[in-house]
């Protein structure tokens, strides 16, 4: 399997894990087993331990001292701001508002990658992003939320800042993946990230009543830590080594599709012609962006 095909598979798995993650994380937070900031600390701390243990089996690379600052910046935007504001924003606003705002992320990545990475923006890529955006908006605005947000404007602002932060993170690690093996910088990313989120999450973490966890809650927490954190942050850099940042960004549009299909399988949603049309737009957009340009 060539590196490009492997990267595309890795990228799809990232969106699959994120798409399923919403269902598992939602019940843990909504039923007050773990508060948002505490959940972030569990994610970051658990993934940090896994990455450092896995790093034992990989050859150590010498890191330029000046790059430690880049690792720190990546941790600020990709771990601390990204995770803290997303889960806190999701608590304050509604899932539908959050989903619509997140659809701007691929557009931000396309713009940032053009300016900072000098990636060429082709007409085909612009069309793909537009189709994916259209499908993402159509799919999310048709969703029904039974949950009322506590502070929708503030929650929406947090989600918007989260989208900008994640876009910046993708641009930062694109440069790092060209220089280091993903495991080299990702373990430092989470080490820095752990100490960045600790002051915000410590109090909430001490309030967790572990004895109240059911087997399903334990499984949900484990899935979020191992699958949606360790797995996604491991696979994303691997994909970035062979793909453009803008290509990685547009795959985000697959998340509402995966989440929707999973909801249908679980019997909490139903198929409709409009949903099928929206999904087709997203798949077509992803295909156009991932299509290798002719030499």
N, C-alpha and C positions, 0 to 999 in steps of 0.2 A: 504494500500500500504506500503510495507516494505521500510526501509530507502535506500537500495541500488537501488531499482527501482525508487524511488523519485529522488535520486541523478543523475541517468542516464537521466531521463526526464529533470531535471534542466540543466544538461550539454548540452543536445541537444538544449534546448531553448537558451542557451548562444550562441551556434554556429549559430542558426537561426537568432538571433538578429545581430550578427556580420556580417553574410553573407548579410543581407539586408542593414546593415549600410553602406557598401561600396558604394552602389548606391546612397543613400541619402546624404552622406557626400561629395562624389565626386563632385556633381553638385554645392553644396554650395561653395566649395573651388575653383573649376575650373572656375566658373563664377564670382569669386572675390567678392562675397557677404561678406565672412568672411575669413580672412587669417588663415593659419594653427595654429599658436601659439594662436591667439585670439579664435579660435574654441576650442582649448584645455582648455582655461580658462573658456569658457562657459560650456563645459562639466563638468569640475571639480567643478566649482562654483555651477552650477545647481544641480548636484548630491549631493554635500555637504549639501545644504539646504534640499533636500529631505530626506537624511539619518538622519540628526539631528532632523527633524520634526517627522520622523517615529520612531526614538529612544525614543521619549516621551512615546510611548505606550508599551515599553519593560522595564522589570525590570533592573535597573542599577546594573552592576557588578563592584566590586572593582578591580581595575587594579594595578598590581604590578608595582612599580615605574621603575624597571629595564626594563619592557616591553615597556615603552614609546619609548625607543631607537629602539626597534624592529619595532614598528609602524612607526617610522620615516624612517627606512631603507626600509620598505615595500612601503612607499609612494615615496621614491626616485626611487626605481626600478619599481614599479608597476603603478605609476601615472606620475611622472615628466619625467624620462628618456623614459619610455615606450610610453607615448602619444606624447610628444614633438618631439622625433626623428622619430616616425612612420609617423606622418602627414607631418613633414618637409621633410623626406626622400621620401615620396610619391609624394611630390611636385617637387622634383629634379630629380627623376628617373622615369621609366615607371611602370605602374601597373603590367606588366608581370614580370619584374625583381623583384619587391617587393614581388609578390606572390611566386616566386620560393624560394627566401631567407627565407621567413616566414616558409616554409615547414621544415626547420631544427629545429624549436622550439620543437616539440615533442621528437626529438632525444636528444636535450640538456637536456630536462626535465628528460628523461629516465636515462641519465648519471648522472645528478646532484642528482636525487632522490636515485640512487644506492649508491653514495658516502656520501651524507649528511643525508638522511632519512633511510638508510640501507634497502631500498626496494629490494626485491628479483627480479632479472631479469630472467624470465623464457624463454625457447626457443620459446614458443608460443607467448609471448609478443614481443620478438625480431622480430619474423616472422610478427606479426601484424603491428608493426611499419614500417618494411621494405615494406610491401604491401601498407600501407597507404602512405608512402613516394613516392613509385613508381607511385601510382595513382595520388598523388598531383602534382608531377613533370610533368607527362604526360598531365594532365589536364591544367596546367598553361602554359607550353611551347607551347601548341597548340593554345593558345589564341592570338588574334590580338589586338595590341594597336595602336590606331590612334594618340596617344599623344606622342610627342617627349620630352624626359627628358632634363632639362636645364643643369644638371651636374650629369650624371648617376653614375660615380664612387663614388662621395661624397654621393649621395642619397642611393646607395647600401650599403655604409659603415654605414650610419645612420640606415637603416633597419636591418642590421646585428647586430648592437649594441642593437637595440630595441628587437630583438629576444632573445639575451642573457639576457637582462634586465628582460623581461617578464618571462623567465625560472627561474631566481633567485627569482622573486616575488612569483611564484607558490610554490617554496620550502619554502620561509619564511612564507607565510600565512598557509601552511599546518600545521606548528607547532602551529600557533596561533589558528587555528580552533579547535585544540584538547584541548585548554585551555579556550577559550572564545566563547560566542555566536557570530556568524558573525556580527550582528548589533553593538556589542560592539566595535569591533576594526575597522569595516569598516567606521564608522563615523569619527573616529580619523584619519584613513588613508586618507580620503578626506580633512579633515581640514588641516593636515600637507601638503598634496598634493597641496591644493589651494595656500598656501603661498610660496611653492616651485616654482610653475609655474608663479605666479604673476609678478615677475621681468622680465621674458622673454616675457610675453604676454600683458602687460599693454598698451604699445604704440599701438600695432596692434588693441587692443580692442577699444581704443578711436577713431580709424579711421573707425569703422563700421557705415555705413549709414543705420540705422534701417528703415527709411522711404521708402527705395527702396525694401524692402522685399515683395515678392508676397506671397499669401496664401500657395503655395507649398513650398517655402523656409522656411516659419515659421513652416510648418509641418515637413520638413526635419530636421531642427534644433531641434525641440521638440523630434523627434524620436531618434536622436543621443544622446541627453541629458538624456531623460527618459528611452528609450529602450536599446540603445547600451552602455550606461554608468551606470546609476542607476540600470537597470535590470540585466546586465551582472555581475557587481561587487557584486550584492546581491546574485545572483544564484551560482556563482563560488565557494565561500566559503561554501555554503550549500552542494554542491556536494563533496567538498574536505573532509567534515566531515566523509563521508562514503566510499570514493574511494581513491585509491592510486594516487599520483601526476602524475605518468607516464600514468595512464588511462585518467586523465583529459587532459593531453597534447595531446594525439593522437586524441582526438575529434576535434582538430584544423583542421585536414584534411577534415572535413565536410564543412568547410567554402567555399572553391572553388566550391564544389558540389551545395550548397545552392545558392551561387551567380550565378552559371551557370544556374540552374533551373529557378531562378527568371528572369534572362536575357531572357531565352527562352519564359517564360510566357509574358514578356513585349514586345516580338517580336524583340529584338535586338540581338538575337543569335539563332542558329539552332541546332537540334539534329544530331549527327553523330555516327557511330559505334565505333569510337575510344573514343569519349567522354563517351559513355555508358560503354565501357570496363574500362576506368579510374575510373569512379564512382563505378563500381562493385569492383575494387581493393580496393578502399577506404573503402567501406562499409564492405568488408571482413576483412580488417585490423582492423577496429574499433571493429567488432564483436569478433575477436580473442583476442584483448587486454582487452575487457570488460567481456569476458567469465570468470566466477568465477572458480578459480582453485579447483581441487578435494582435499578434506581433506586428 
